[in-house]
Amino acid sequence: MVIKKKEIIHTPSFFEDVYQVVRMIPKGRVTNYGAIAKYLGTGLSSRMVGWAMNAAHLDHSIPAHRVVNRIGVLTGKHHFATESMMEELLMAEGIEVKNDRVVNFEKYYWDPVVELDLQK
């Protein structure tokens, strides 16, 4: 029996897809895990987006500080080098944070489903 090699096609992993979306979040804006999952067509995968973000904090090309939970809470702050780094990075971009939550979350919210579909 002869086994032929199958052509290996590289497809990006889910985490890489998440990182690609996160890199598109404009400075001074935030989004949430569920919005990223919905944009990627996996609306029930917000927890997996969270796992991807937890693994992204050492890659400085990924602005992980711009991803918060659905009500603007800095749930990922424990994965940064210091407990205050996520807040400091957001504040440096003009986003006010109080008690680990983005103040006026709706004002700073960036929805990739709306924003990126408009660009098509």
VMD Tcl script that draws the C-alpha trace (Angstrom):
set ca {
  {0.00 0.00 0.00}
  {1.33 3.42 -0.97}
  {0.47 6.41 1.21}
  {0.71 9.73 -0.54}
  {1.65 12.82 1.36}
  {-1.24 15.18 1.77}
  {-0.67 18.81 1.00}
  {-0.51 20.71 4.26}
  {-2.38 23.97 4.11}
  {-1.64 26.45 6.86}
  {-4.76 27.96 8.32}
  {-4.50 30.52 11.08}
  {-5.43 29.34 14.53}
  {-8.34 30.82 16.45}
  {-5.90 32.67 18.71}
  {-4.17 34.23 15.67}
  {-7.58 35.31 14.33}
  {-8.34 36.95 17.69}
  {-5.00 38.76 17.69}
  {-5.61 40.05 14.18}
  {-8.89 41.64 15.30}
  {-7.36 43.05 18.49}
  {-4.60 44.73 16.47}
  {-7.33 46.63 14.59}
  {-8.83 48.24 17.72}
  {-8.01 51.95 17.43}
  {-6.07 53.72 20.17}
  {-8.43 55.23 22.70}
  {-11.10 52.58 22.10}
  {-12.00 49.27 23.76}
  {-14.00 46.20 22.84}
  {-15.07 43.05 24.63}
  {-14.50 39.33 24.33}
  {-17.99 38.61 23.00}
  {-17.76 41.22 20.22}
  {-14.54 39.65 18.97}
  {-16.08 36.17 19.07}
  {-19.16 37.40 17.21}
  {-17.02 39.08 14.54}
  {-15.12 35.82 14.04}
  {-18.40 33.98 13.55}
  {-18.18 32.11 16.83}
  {-20.51 34.14 19.01}
  {-20.49 31.61 21.85}
  {-16.69 31.55 22.09}
  {-16.08 34.64 24.21}
  {-14.37 32.48 26.83}
  {-11.92 31.23 24.21}
  {-11.24 34.83 23.22}
  {-10.42 35.42 26.88}
  {-7.97 32.52 26.85}
  {-6.35 33.95 23.74}
  {-6.00 37.32 25.44}
  {-4.51 35.73 28.55}
  {-1.80 34.27 26.34}
  {-1.18 37.55 24.48}
  {0.15 39.83 27.18}
  {3.80 39.18 26.44}
  {3.43 40.09 22.76}
  {3.60 43.88 22.65}
  {2.22 43.96 19.09}
  {-1.15 42.91 20.53}
  {-2.91 45.74 22.43}
  {-4.49 43.34 24.92}
  {-5.29 46.21 27.29}
  {-8.06 47.30 24.88}
  {-10.12 44.15 25.51}
  {-12.40 44.22 28.55}
  {-15.51 42.33 29.60}
  {-19.03 43.11 28.36}
  {-19.59 45.88 30.91}
  {-16.13 47.44 30.70}
  {-14.44 45.72 33.64}
  {-10.69 45.10 33.36}
  {-10.99 41.36 33.92}
  {-7.66 40.64 32.20}
  {-5.58 42.91 34.41}
  {-4.08 40.00 36.36}
  {-2.24 38.79 33.26}
  {-0.18 41.95 32.83}
  {3.23 42.51 34.38}
  {1.65 44.52 37.21}
  {-1.92 44.78 38.52}
  {-2.13 48.40 37.39}
  {-0.53 48.13 33.95}
  {-3.78 47.56 32.02}
  {-5.34 50.63 33.62}
  {-2.20 52.69 33.02}
  {-2.13 51.77 29.32}
  {-5.81 52.66 28.89}
  {-5.39 55.96 30.73}
  {-2.38 56.80 28.53}
  {-4.79 56.54 25.57}
  {-7.28 58.91 27.21}
  {-9.65 56.28 28.61}
  {-10.76 56.96 32.16}
  {-10.84 53.96 34.49}
  {-12.38 53.91 37.94}
  {-12.56 50.89 40.25}
  {-11.21 48.62 37.48}
  {-13.97 49.66 35.07}
  {-13.94 51.87 31.97}
  {-15.87 55.07 32.72}
  {-18.38 55.85 29.95}
  {-17.77 52.43 28.41}
  {-20.33 53.05 25.66}
  {-18.40 56.13 24.52}
  {-15.18 54.16 24.01}
  {-16.73 50.89 22.82}
  {-15.54 49.68 19.42}
  {-17.65 46.98 17.77}
  {-15.66 45.05 15.15}
  {-18.86 43.70 13.57}
  {-19.99 47.24 12.79}
  {-16.67 49.00 12.31}
  {-14.91 46.39 10.17}
  {-17.96 45.57 8.07}
  {-18.23 49.28 7.21}
  {-14.72 49.16 5.80}
  {-15.56 46.35 3.34}
}
mol new
graphics top color blue
foreach p $ca { graphics top sphere $p radius 0.5 }
foreach p [lrange $ca 0 end-1] q [lrange $ca 1 end] { graphics top cylinder $p $q radius 0.2 }
display resetview
